[in-house]
Amino acid sequence: FPSHDIERFRKEVLQRDGFCCQFPGCMEKKDLEVHHIKKYAQSARLRTEKFNGITLCKKHHAQVTGREEMFEAEFFKIVTQKNIKEIQELNEFRKQIGFEKSGKNTRERYIRKRYH
């Protein structure tokens, strides 16, 4: 995959997760890494899909690495809840701007408004 795809993936995951470790009970905001929920080497199609990434601090990333299968269900649950929230916020934004008038770049405008 081109490096810009991986960089976009990392950026999207970090933003979605509020630049905070998502390991249950951890609130670390330093030494963050983006972890592939389904292993990078085994899931080529998912490598740059935001829903396959989760933000972990360095300590928890080391704890999870090599034991990804043990954490998959919990991490996908966390990410799914965040994706549902993002979709709800997007739908609310669409209502506010009048979706019919918004054109095809609604999601991009929403993301720019939210993160800038």
N, C-alpha and C positions, 0 to 999 in steps of 0.2 A: 504494500500500500504506500502511496506517496506520503512523505513526511507531513505535508499540510493536512492530510486526512486524519492522521494520528494526533496532530496538534489540535485540530478542531475538536476531535473526540475528547481529548483531555480537558480542553477549555469548557466545553459544554457540560461535562460531568462535574467539574469543580464548581461551576456557576450554579448548576442545579442543586448541588449539595451545600451551597452556602459557604464554600471554602472551609468545611469543617468535617472532621472524621465522622463517618457514619456507623462505625462499630458500636453496637449497643452499649450505652453508658459512657461513651467517650465523647468529649467535646473539644478535642485538640484542634487547634487551628494552625499549628506549625508543622514543618516537616511532612507535608501532605504528598501522597502519591495516589495515582489513579489505578485502581485494580480492575482487571478483567474478571468478571464473575465466572463466565465460562472461559476456561483457559485460552490464552492467546494462541498457543501452538496448536490447539485442537479445534478451534472454531474460527477459521479464516473469514467466514461470512459475517461474523459478529464483531470482528475486531474494532470497527469504528462505529458501532451502534451504541448510542448513548445509554440505552437501557441495559447494556451488558457491562457498564462501568459503574464503579462506586468509589467514593473518596475514602481513603484510609490514611491514618497517620503511619509514619514509618514503623513504629512498634507493632501495630496491629497488622500491617501489610506483611511483615516478617512472620507473624504468628499464623496468618492464613495461607501463605505461600506453601505449596506442596500438599495442602489439605483443603483445596478449593471446594471439593465436593461436599465437605461437611458444612460449608457456609452458604452454598448456592441458594437454597430455599429461603433462608433468612434474608440474604442480600437482595434477592429478587423481590421479596415482599416489601422491603424498605424502598427499593427503587420504584416499584409499582405504585405505592402510595404517593410518592413524590410526583410521578408521571400523571396520576389522576388529579392531583392538586394543580399541576401545571395546565392540564387540559381544562379544568374548571375555570382557572384564571383567564385562559385564552378565550373561552366562551363568554365570560363576563366582559372582557375587553371588546370582543366582537359586538356584543349588545350595545356597549357604550358608544362605539363609533358608527354603529349602523352597518352591519355586515354586508348588506346588499350593495352599499356604496364603496366598500373597502377595497375591492379588487383582489387580485390573487396573492399579494404580498402581505396579507394580514399577519401571518405568523412572524414574518421577519420584522414588521413594524412593532409588533407586541414585544418581541425579544429585545429590540433596540430600546424601546421605552423602559422595559423592566430592568435591563442590565446597564444602562448608560445614564 
